Amino acid sequence: MNAKQNQLKREYEADPDSAILQLFAKGDVDFQHLSFRIQHPSMDGDMGLHPASGGDGSFQCPVEIMLAGWIGCFGVTLAAVAGSMRLSIQACQMTASGLMDFKGTLAVDRSSPVGLTELKLVVEISSQEPEASIEKLLELTKRYCVVHQTLESPPAMEVIRR
């Protein structure tokens, strides 16, 4: 693994922009079951390093799983809120993405951040409902989605060694 990480470090030093990637998760809301189906990444298997940080691609990236958790919670909440509002939604697809600079993660450049620096959630809704109703749906979904609120207003965090 170190050989692959060392190779990536050299590549990122030579071409800093090649270390900046958009990670993502995508899926669809199931309004009938108040659920959300993740299209990417597959949630089967173990978590490991992303290929851009030395992984071989056989493991799920924990950051993409975090993004999948965000859209999963947002999608389920949207379905519940739409039901409460008695809105007719034909389909809803979402894509969550986060910009990450792997130079920080691999300690290539200490001034590069470690972690996601930009989060985006694209919500595509197919509906004949008035635009004002869809805007209210999104406003209420943001308000009641636990993961969204946690990301928007991070709680105090602590790592405890036992």
Residue, then its C-alpha position, 0 to 999 in steps of 0.5 A: m500500500n505504501a508504494k501506491q500512496n507514495q506514487l500518488k503523493r509524487e503525482y499530486e506534488a507534480d500536478p496538485d489539481s489532480a488530487i482534487l476530486q468530486l466524490f458523490a452518491k446518487g439515488d431515488v426516492d421511493f414514495q410508496h415505501l418512504s425509502f430511498r434507493i442508493q444507486h452509487p456507491s453499492m452499500d455492500g462490502d467493507m470500507g477502505l481507502h478511496p483509490a485517490s488515497g491508495g485504495d485498490g477500488s475494491f472497498q467502499c469509500p467511507v466519504e461516499i457512504m457519508l454522502a449516501g447517508w445524507i441523501g438517504c435521510f434527505g430522500v426519506t424525509l422528503a417522502a414523509v413531508a410530501g405525504s404530510m403535505r399531500l403532494s403528488i410527486q411522480a419521481c425524485q432523484m438526488t445526487a450528493s457531492g463533496l469536493m475533496d483535496f487528497k493532498g491534505t489526506l495524504a499529507v502532501d501539502r499541509s496547507s491543503p484541507v483534510g476532508l470535504t470542502e464543499l457539499k452539494l445536494v441536487v434534487e430533481i423532482s418530477s411533479q405537477e404541483p405548484e412551484a411554491s409547494i415544491e419550495k415549501l417541501l424542500e424547506l421543510t425537508k431541510r428543516y427535518c432531515v437529521v443528517h442535513q441538520t447535523l452537517e449544517s450545524p455540526p455538533a461538538m465532537e469527541v474521540i474517547r480512547r478506552 
